[in-house]
Amino acid sequence: MVKQEGSYKYLMKGSTSFPNLFMAGDWIITRHGSTSKEKAFVTGLEAANQVVDYCGMGDFAKIIPVEDDEPHIETLRELNRRFNECQTRL
């Protein structure tokens, strides 16, 4: 699933008003940069790390940063962004 432009404001935080309830999924705000299944996995690790922190026991999961896109991917993303901008103007 590709997130629609402007959908970020509807994403939830991984923490809740309950001190021992943590959220995970691709609808959670994260600084990781992953998307879809990868984002669900990473937010699961983040939630697990919050549980370790809350309980004060266990080992934290290591979360590997996302690598930068290769130049041809960056170019195609920029082209797609510009195409979408032109499309909305029409």
MOPAC internal coordinates of N, CA, C and O (Angstrom, degrees):
PM7 1SCF
backbone

  N    0.0000 0     0.00 0     0.00 0    0    0    0
  C    1.4374 1     0.00 0     0.00 0    1    0    0
  C    1.5187 1   108.72 1     0.00 0    2    1    0
  O    1.2310 1   120.58 1   -48.38 1    3    2    1
  N    1.3115 1   116.50 1   131.62 1    3    2    1
  C    1.4522 1   121.58 1   177.45 1    5    3    2
  C    1.5160 1   107.94 1   -97.62 1    6    5    3
  O    1.2310 1   120.80 1   -48.88 1    7    6    5
  N    1.3204 1   116.08 1   131.12 1    7    6    5
  C    1.4620 1   120.18 1   178.86 1    9    7    6
  C    1.5268 1   109.52 1   -69.42 1   10    9    7
  O    1.2310 1   120.78 1   -42.97 1   11   10    9
  N    1.3042 1   116.12 1   137.03 1   11   10    9
  C    1.4518 1   121.20 1   177.78 1   13   11   10
  C    1.5193 1   110.16 1   -78.43 1   14   13   11
  O    1.2310 1   120.78 1   -31.39 1   15   14   13
  N    1.3159 1   116.11 1   148.61 1   15   14   13
  C    1.4556 1   120.51 1   177.81 1   17   15   14
  C    1.5250 1   109.16 1   -58.93 1   18   17   15
  O    1.2310 1   120.81 1   -45.57 1   19   18   17
  N    1.3187 1   116.05 1   134.43 1   19   18   17
  C    1.4560 1   121.15 1  -179.83 1   21   19   18
  C    1.5211 1   114.28 1    88.53 1   22   21   19
  O    1.2310 1   119.93 1   178.86 1   23   22   21
  N    1.3327 1   117.75 1    -1.14 1   23   22   21
  C    1.4680 1   119.94 1  -177.82 1   25   23   22
  C    1.5246 1   112.82 1   -81.15 1   26   25   23
  O    1.2310 1   120.02 1   167.65 1   27   26   25
  N    1.3315 1   117.57 1   -12.35 1   27   26   25
  C    1.4665 1   120.77 1  -177.41 1   29   27   26
  C    1.5244 1   111.58 1   -55.93 1   30   29   27
  O    1.2310 1   120.25 1   142.04 1   31   30   29
  N    1.3244 1   117.12 1   -37.96 1   31   30   29
  C    1.4718 1   120.14 1  -176.99 1   33   31   30
  C    1.5302 1   112.50 1   -64.14 1   34   33   31
  O    1.2310 1   120.00 1   163.75 1   35   34   33
  N    1.3313 1   117.61 1   -16.25 1   35   34   33
  C    1.4598 1   121.08 1   179.88 1   37   35   34
  C    1.5277 1   113.24 1   -94.91 1   38   37   35
  O    1.2310 1   120.04 1   174.15 1   39   38   37
  N    1.3254 1   117.53 1    -5.85 1   39   38   37
  C    1.4597 1   120.34 1  -179.85 1   41   39   38
  C    1.5262 1   110.41 1   -70.88 1   42   41   39
  O    1.2310 1   120.90 1   -28.81 1   43   42   41
  N    1.3267 1   115.88 1   151.19 1   43   42   41
  C    1.4639 1   121.80 1  -178.23 1   45   43   42
  C    1.5209 1   111.18 1   -97.49 1   46   45   43
  O    1.2310 1   121.17 1   -20.80 1   47   46   45
  N    1.3247 1   115.36 1   159.20 1   47   46   45
  C    1.4612 1   120.98 1   172.66 1   49   47   46
  C    1.5253 1   108.65 1   -79.35 1   50   49   47
  O    1.2310 1   120.67 1   -23.34 1   51   50   49
  N    1.3153 1   116.32 1   156.66 1   51   50   49
  C    1.4601 1   120.50 1   178.35 1   53   51   50
  C    1.5161 1   113.10 1   -75.61 1   54   53   51
  O    1.2310 1   120.51 1   161.97 1   55   54   53
  N    1.3313 1   116.64 1   -18.03 1   55   54   53
  C    1.4649 1   120.40 1   178.74 1   57   55   54
  C    1.5294 1   109.11 1   -99.98 1   58   57   55
  O    1.2310 1   120.93 1   -17.81 1   59   58   57
  N    1.3159 1   115.82 1   162.19 1   59   58   57
  C    1.4625 1   121.37 1  -179.67 1   61   59   58
  C    1.5240 1   109.52 1  -130.93 1   62   61   59
  O    1.2310 1   120.61 1    -0.45 1   63   62   61
  N    1.3157 1   116.43 1   179.55 1   63   62   61
  C    1.4651 1   120.20 1   176.70 1   65   63   62
  C    1.5325 1   111.39 1   -75.31 1   66   65   63
  O    1.2310 1   120.15 1   169.16 1   67   66   65
  N    1.3233 1   117.33 1   -10.84 1   67   66   65
  C    1.4629 1   121.96 1   175.10 1   69   67   66
  C    1.5263 1   108.15 1   -91.07 1   70   69   67
  O    1.2310 1   119.43 1   -53.70 1   71   70   69
  N    1.3292 1   118.69 1   126.30 1   71   70   69
  C    1.4681 1   120.17 1  -174.25 1   73   71   70
  C    1.5247 1   114.67 1   -65.53 1   74   73   71
  O    1.2310 1   119.88 1   161.20 1   75   74   73
  N    1.3175 1   117.83 1   -18.80 1   75   74   73
  C    1.4672 1   119.83 1  -177.46 1   77   75   74
  C    1.5314 1   112.77 1  -117.98 1   78   77   75
  O    1.2310 1   120.19 1  -156.19 1   79   78   77
  N    1.3368 1   117.25 1    23.81 1   79   78   77
  C    1.4650 1   122.09 1   177.63 1   81   79   78
  C    1.5216 1   108.68 1  -123.38 1   82   81   79
  O    1.2310 1   120.77 1   -57.06 1   83   82   81
  N    1.3233 1   116.14 1   122.94 1   83   82   81
  C    1.4583 1   122.11 1  -177.49 1   85   83   82
  C    1.5217 1   109.15 1  -125.92 1   86   85   83
  O    1.2310 1   120.28 1   -35.87 1   87   86   85
  N    1.3279 1   117.08 1   144.13 1   87   86   85
  C    1.4588 1   122.59 1  -174.33 1   89   87   86
  C    1.5238 1   111.14 1  -105.56 1   90   89   87
  O    1.2310 1   120.85 1   -29.68 1   91   90   89
  N    1.3339 1   115.98 1   150.32 1   91   90   89
  C    1.4613 1   122.33 1   176.01 1   93   91   90
  C    1.5258 1   108.38 1  -145.48 1   94   93   91
  O    1.2310 1   120.63 1   -26.99 1   95   94   93
  N    1.3131 1   116.40 1   153.01 1   95   94   93
  C    1.4645 1   122.06 1   177.98 1   97   95   94
  C    1.5154 1   110.55 1   144.71 1   98   97   95
  O    1.2310 1   120.25 1    -6.81 1   99   98   97
  N    1.3231 1   117.14 1   173.19 1   99   98   97
  C    1.4605 1   118.67 1  -177.73 1  101   99   98
  C    1.5266 1   112.26 1   -79.24 1  102  101   99
  O    1.2310 1   119.76 1  -179.02 1  103  102  101
  N    1.3193 1   118.07 1     0.98 1  103  102  101
  C    1.4621 1   122.79 1   176.22 1  105  103  102
  C    1.5341 1   111.38 1   -99.00 1  106  105  103
  O    1.2310 1   119.89 1  -169.09 1  107  106  105
  N    1.3228 1   117.81 1    10.91 1  107  106  105
  C    1.4612 1   123.33 1  -177.98 1  109  107  106
  C    1.5281 1   109.80 1  -100.09 1  110  109  107
  O    1.2310 1   120.47 1   -40.15 1  111  110  109
  N    1.3276 1   116.71 1   139.85 1  111  110  109
  C    1.4640 1   122.06 1   176.30 1  113  111  110
  C    1.5229 1   108.88 1   -70.34 1  114  113  111
  O    1.2310 1   120.74 1   -49.67 1  115  114  113
  N    1.3184 1   116.19 1   130.33 1  115  114  113
  C    1.4591 1   121.50 1   177.02 1  117  115  114
  C    1.5210 1   108.91 1  -147.53 1  118  117  115
  O    1.2310 1   120.57 1   -27.16 1  119  118  117
  N    1.3121 1   116.52 1   152.84 1  119  118  117
  C    1.4663 1   120.69 1   177.59 1  121  119  118
  C    1.5207 1   111.52 1   -90.68 1  122  121  119
  O    1.2310 1   120.07 1  -178.66 1  123  122  121
  N    1.3156 1   117.48 1     1.34 1  123  122  121
  C    1.4670 1   121.69 1  -172.79 1  125  123  122
  C    1.5240 1   113.08 1   -66.63 1  126  125  123
  O    1.2310 1   119.12 1   140.23 1  127  126  125
  N    1.3050 1   119.29 1   -39.77 1  127  126  125
  C    1.4554 1   121.40 1  -179.45 1  129  127  126
  C    1.5155 1   114.37 1    96.46 1  130  129  127
  O    1.2310 1   119.87 1  -179.53 1  131  130  129
  N    1.3069 1   117.85 1     0.47 1  131  130  129
  C    1.4573 1   120.84 1   179.24 1  133  131  130
  C    1.5267 1   109.84 1   -82.10 1  134  133  131
  O    1.2310 1   120.89 1   -15.40 1  135  134  133
  N    1.3244 1   115.90 1   164.60 1  135  134  133
  C    1.4626 1   120.32 1   179.83 1  137  135  134
  C    1.5224 1   110.22 1  -134.46 1  138  137  135
  O    1.2310 1   120.79 1   -19.34 1  139  138  137
  N    1.3127 1   116.09 1   160.66 1  139  138  137
  C    1.4521 1   125.13 1   172.71 1  141  139  138
  C    1.5301 1   112.99 1    55.13 1  142  141  139
  O    1.2310 1   120.17 1    53.67 1  143  142  141
  N    1.3369 1   117.29 1  -126.33 1  143  142  141
  C    1.4738 1   120.73 1  -176.22 1  145  143  142
  C    1.5202 1   111.42 1   -62.59 1  146  145  143
  O    1.2310 1   120.74 1   141.25 1  147  146  145
  N    1.3199 1   116.19 1   -38.75 1  147  146  145
  C    1.4589 1   119.25 1   179.18 1  149  147  146
  C    1.5258 1   110.54 1   -63.22 1  150  149  147
  O    1.2310 1   120.64 1   140.08 1  151  150  149
  N    1.3347 1   116.39 1   -39.92 1  151  150  149
  C    1.4637 1   119.98 1   179.52 1  153  151  150
  C    1.5262 1   110.33 1   -66.43 1  154  153  151
  O    1.2310 1   120.08 1   140.11 1  155  154  153
  N    1.3181 1   117.45 1   -39.89 1  155  154  153
  C    1.4623 1   120.54 1   177.50 1  157  155  154
  C    1.5270 1   110.03 1   -61.42 1  158  157  155
  O    1.2310 1   120.35 1   138.96 1  159  158  157
  N    1.3276 1   116.94 1   -41.04 1  159  158  157
  C    1.4664 1   121.38 1   178.71 1  161  159  158
  C    1.5239 1   110.80 1   -64.94 1  162  161  159
  O    1.2310 1   120.63 1   132.85 1  163  162  161
  N    1.3383 1   116.40 1   -47.15 1  163  162  161
  C    1.4681 1   120.78 1  -177.71 1  165  163  162
  C    1.5217 1   110.86 1   -65.14 1  166  165  163
  O    1.2310 1   119.73 1   137.73 1  167  166  165
  N    1.3266 1   118.12 1   -42.27 1  167  166  165
  C    1.4659 1   118.98 1   178.68 1  169  167  166
  C    1.5260 1   110.70 1   -67.41 1  170  169  167
  O    1.2310 1   120.12 1   152.22 1  171  170  169
  N    1.3287 1   117.38 1   -27.78 1  171  170  169
  C    1.4674 1   120.40 1   172.63 1  173  171  170
  C    1.5200 1   111.26 1   -64.17 1  174  173  171
  O    1.2310 1   120.85 1   137.05 1  175  174  173
  N    1.3414 1   115.97 1   -42.95 1  175  174  173
  C    1.4656 1   119.90 1   175.63 1  177  175  174
  C    1.5230 1   111.04 1   -63.73 1  178  177  175
  O    1.2310 1   120.61 1   138.59 1  179  178  177
  N    1.3478 1   116.43 1   -41.41 1  179  178  177
  C    1.4678 1   119.77 1   178.45 1  181  179  178
  C    1.5248 1   110.61 1   -62.45 1  182  181  179
  O    1.2310 1   120.25 1   137.78 1  183  182  181
  N    1.3367 1   117.13 1   -42.22 1  183  182  181
  C    1.4703 1   120.53 1   178.10 1  185  183  182
  C    1.5267 1   110.34 1   -63.82 1  186  185  183
  O    1.2310 1   120.47 1   138.92 1  187  186  185
  N    1.3292 1   116.70 1   -41.08 1  187  186  185
  C    1.4710 1   120.07 1   177.57 1  189  187  186
  C    1.5244 1   110.52 1   -62.09 1  190  189  187
  O    1.2310 1   120.37 1   139.93 1  191  190  189
  N    1.3241 1   116.89 1   -40.07 1  191  190  189
  C    1.4673 1   120.37 1   177.53 1  193  191  190
  C    1.5249 1   111.13 1   -64.41 1  194  193  191
  O    1.2310 1   120.24 1   144.67 1  195  194  193
  N    1.3322 1   117.14 1   -35.33 1  195  194  193
  C    1.4648 1   119.92 1   176.76 1  197  195  194
  C    1.5303 1   110.61 1   -66.21 1  198  197  195
  O    1.2310 1   120.37 1   143.13 1  199  198  197
  N    1.3214 1   116.89 1   -36.87 1  199  198  197
  C    1.4689 1   120.66 1   177.22 1  201  199  198
  C    1.5265 1   110.02 1   -65.19 1  202  201  199
  O    1.2310 1   120.29 1   135.41 1  203  202  201
  N    1.3412 1   117.04 1   -44.59 1  203  202  201
  C    1.4705 1   121.05 1   177.61 1  205  203  202
  C    1.5221 1   109.69 1   -58.87 1  206  205  203
  O    1.2310 1   120.59 1   135.96 1  207  206  205
  N    1.3303 1   116.48 1   -44.04 1  207  206  205
  C    1.4633 1   120.88 1   179.54 1  209  207  206
  C    1.5282 1   110.72 1   -64.55 1  210  209  207
  O    1.2310 1   120.31 1   135.88 1  211  210  209
  N    1.3314 1   117.02 1   -44.12 1  211  210  209
  C    1.4626 1   121.88 1  -178.99 1  213  211  210
  C    1.5296 1   111.34 1   -63.83 1  214  213  211
  O    1.2310 1   120.60 1   136.46 1  215  214  213
  N    1.3208 1   116.45 1   -43.54 1  215  214  213
  C    1.4719 1   121.07 1  -177.78 1  217  215  214
  C    1.5245 1   112.79 1   -80.52 1  218  217  215
  O    1.2310 1   120.58 1   160.21 1  219  218  217
  N    1.3271 1   116.51 1   -19.79 1  219  218  217
  C    1.4570 1   120.11 1  -179.66 1  221  219  218
  C    1.5126 1   113.58 1    71.56 1  222  221  219
  O    1.2310 1   120.78 1  -157.83 1  223  222  221
  N    1.3249 1   116.12 1    22.17 1  223  222  221
  C    1.4640 1   119.24 1   178.58 1  225  223  222
  C    1.5243 1   109.40 1  -150.53 1  226  225  223
  O    1.2310 1   120.86 1   -25.03 1  227  226  225
  N    1.3208 1   115.95 1   154.97 1  227  226  225
  C    1.4586 1   121.19 1  -179.24 1  229  227  226
  C    1.5168 1   110.89 1   103.83 1  230  229  227
  O    1.2310 1   121.02 1    -2.57 1  231  230  229
  N    1.3073 1   115.65 1   177.43 1  231  230  229
  C    1.4598 1   121.75 1  -179.54 1  233  231  230
  C    1.5217 1   109.77 1  -109.42 1  234  233  231
  O    1.2310 1   121.05 1   -41.19 1  235  234  233
  N    1.3209 1   115.59 1   138.81 1  235  234  233
  C    1.4563 1   120.93 1   177.23 1  237  235  234
  C    1.5284 1   110.00 1   -73.27 1  238  237  235
  O    1.2310 1   120.82 1   -38.97 1  239  238  237
  N    1.3200 1   116.04 1   141.03 1  239  238  237
  C    1.4610 1   121.43 1   175.51 1  241  239  238
  C    1.5232 1   108.79 1   -77.29 1  242  241  239
  O    1.2310 1   120.67 1   -40.37 1  243  242  241
  N    1.3170 1   116.33 1   139.63 1  243  242  241
  C    1.4594 1   120.86 1   176.83 1  245  243  242
  C    1.5270 1   108.35 1   -84.74 1  246  245  243
  O    1.2310 1   121.05 1   -52.20 1  247  246  245
  N    1.3235 1   115.61 1   127.80 1  247  246  245
  C    1.4607 1   121.22 1   178.80 1  249  247  246
  C    1.5225 1   107.81 1  -108.93 1  250  249  247
  O    1.2310 1   120.92 1   -61.53 1  251  250  249
  N    1.3112 1   115.85 1   118.47 1  251  250  249
  C    1.4649 1   121.85 1  -176.94 1  253  251  250
  C    1.5286 1   108.97 1   -84.22 1  254  253  251
  O    1.2310 1   119.84 1   -50.58 1  255  254  253
  N    1.3435 1   117.91 1   129.42 1  255  254  253
  C    1.4690 1   120.35 1   179.53 1  257  255  254
  C    1.5322 1   111.97 1   -63.29 1  258  257  255
  O    1.2310 1   121.15 1   -28.09 1  259  258  257
  N    1.3139 1   115.41 1   151.91 1  259  258  257
  C    1.4611 1   121.49 1   176.10 1  261  259  258
  C    1.5212 1   108.66 1   -73.31 1  262  261  259
  O    1.2310 1   120.61 1   -43.94 1  263  262  261
  N    1.3182 1   116.45 1   136.06 1  263  262  261
  C    1.4614 1   120.34 1   176.92 1  265  263  262
  C    1.5226 1   109.21 1   -74.57 1  266  265  263
  O    1.2310 1   120.71 1   -27.69 1  267  266  265
  N    1.3330 1   116.25 1   152.31 1  267  266  265
  C    1.4597 1   120.88 1   175.64 1  269  267  266
  C    1.5213 1   109.44 1   -62.01 1  270  269  267
  O    1.2310 1   121.11 1   -29.76 1  271  270  269
  N    1.3382 1   115.48 1   150.24 1  271  270  269
  C    1.4573 1   119.63 1   176.55 1  273  271  270
  C    1.5214 1   110.34 1   -65.96 1  274  273  271
  O    1.2310 1   121.08 1   -30.60 1  275  274  273
  N    1.3175 1   115.55 1   149.40 1  275  274  273
  C    1.4547 1   120.59 1   174.80 1  277  275  274
  C    1.5248 1   108.33 1   -70.27 1  278  277  275
  O    1.2310 1   119.70 1   -24.74 1  279  278  277
  N    1.3441 1   118.18 1   155.26 1  279  278  277
  C    1.4702 1   121.08 1  -175.36 1  281  279  278
  C    1.5290 1   114.23 1   -52.90 1  282  281  279
  O    1.2310 1   119.41 1   139.56 1  283  282  281
  N    1.3238 1   118.74 1   -40.44 1  283  282  281
  C    1.4682 1   119.39 1  -177.90 1  285  283  282
  C    1.5311 1   111.08 1   -68.51 1  286  285  283
  O    1.2310 1   119.85 1   149.17 1  287  286  285
  N    1.3192 1   117.88 1   -30.83 1  287  286  285
  C    1.4667 1   120.82 1   176.77 1  289  287  286
  C    1.5250 1   109.85 1   -71.29 1  290  289  287
  O    1.2310 1   120.14 1   136.65 1  291  290  289
  N    1.3324 1   117.33 1   -43.35 1  291  290  289
  C    1.4656 1   120.91 1   176.88 1  293  291  290
  C    1.5213 1   110.55 1   -58.24 1  294  293  291
  O    1.2310 1   120.45 1   136.73 1  295  294  293
  N    1.3308 1   116.75 1   -43.27 1  295  294  293
  C    1.4620 1   121.38 1   179.96 1  297  295  294
  C    1.5226 1   110.85 1   -62.19 1  298  297  295
  O    1.2310 1   120.05 1   134.45 1  299  298  297
  N    1.3160 1   117.51 1   -45.55 1  299  298  297
  C    1.4672 1   120.85 1   179.50 1  301  299  298
  C    1.5259 1   111.89 1   -66.11 1  302  301  299
  O    1.2310 1   119.95 1   142.71 1  303  302  301
  N    1.3142 1   117.69 1   -37.29 1  303  302  301
  C    1.4757 1   119.82 1   177.03 1  305  303  302
  C    1.5248 1   111.03 1   -64.52 1  306  305  303
  O    1.2310 1   120.89 1   137.85 1  307  306  305
  N    1.3224 1   115.91 1   -42.15 1  307  306  305
  C    1.4650 1   120.10 1   178.51 1  309  307  306
  C    1.5220 1   110.17 1   -64.77 1  310  309  307
  O    1.2310 1   120.03 1   137.49 1  311  310  309
  N    1.3183 1   117.55 1   -42.51 1  311  310  309
  C    1.4602 1   121.73 1   177.30 1  313  311  310
  C    1.5257 1   110.56 1   -60.80 1  314  313  311
  O    1.2310 1   120.09 1   136.77 1  315  314  313
  N    1.3150 1   117.43 1   -43.23 1  315  314  313
  C    1.4621 1   121.81 1   177.96 1  317  315  314
  C    1.5258 1   111.30 1   -63.98 1  318  317  315
  O    1.2310 1   120.44 1   138.25 1  319  318  317
  N    1.3276 1   116.76 1   -41.75 1  319  318  317
  C    1.4680 1   120.41 1   178.76 1  321  319  318
  C    1.5220 1   110.51 1   -61.68 1  322  321  319
  O    1.2310 1   120.35 1   134.80 1  323  322  321
  N    1.3337 1   116.93 1   -45.20 1  323  322  321
  C    1.4700 1   120.58 1  -179.86 1  325  323  322
  C    1.5215 1   111.27 1   -66.06 1  326  325  323
  O    1.2310 1   120.26 1   140.44 1  327  326  325
  N    1.3175 1   117.11 1   -39.56 1  327  326  325
  C    1.4613 1   120.77 1   177.25 1  329  327  326
  C    1.5247 1   110.14 1   -60.31 1  330  329  327
  O    1.2310 1   120.22 1   134.62 1  331  330  329
  N    1.3215 1   117.18 1   -45.38 1  331  330  329
  C    1.4670 1   120.99 1   179.16 1  333  331  330
  C    1.5196 1   111.81 1   -63.73 1  334  333  331
  O    1.2310 1   119.98 1   143.15 1  335  334  333
  N    1.3313 1   117.64 1   -36.85 1  335  334  333
  C    1.4673 1   120.80 1   176.39 1  337  335  334
  C    1.5217 1   110.54 1   -63.04 1  338  337  335
  O    1.2310 1   120.61 1   134.57 1  339  338  337
  N    1.3298 1   116.44 1   -45.43 1  339  338  337
  C    1.4688 1   120.64 1   178.98 1  341  339  338
  C    1.5224 1   110.85 1   -63.09 1  342  341  339
  O    1.2310 1   120.79 1   140.44 1  343  342  341
  N    1.3096 1   116.09 1   -39.56 1  343  342  341
  C    1.4570 1   121.39 1  -178.88 1  345  343  342
  C    1.5277 1   111.17 1   -63.83 1  346  345  343
  O    1.2310 1   119.88 1   141.20 1  347  346  345
  N    1.3206 1   117.83 1   -38.80 1  347  346  345
  C    1.4700 1   120.10 1  -179.25 1  349  347  346
  C    1.5223 1   111.74 1   -72.76 1  350  349  347
  O    1.2310 1   120.25 1   157.13 1  351  350  349
  N    1.3246 1   117.12 1   -22.87 1  351  350  349
  C    1.4667 1   120.50 1   178.57 1  353  351  350
  C    1.5209 1   112.10 1   -76.43 1  354  353  351
  O    1.2310 1   120.52 1   157.91 1  355  354  353
  N    1.3277 1   116.62 1   -22.09 1  355  354  353
  C    1.4735 1   120.63 1  -177.06 1  357  355  354
  C    1.4928 1   112.59 1   -79.73 1  358  357  355
  O    1.2310 1   120.10 1   180.00 1  359  358  357

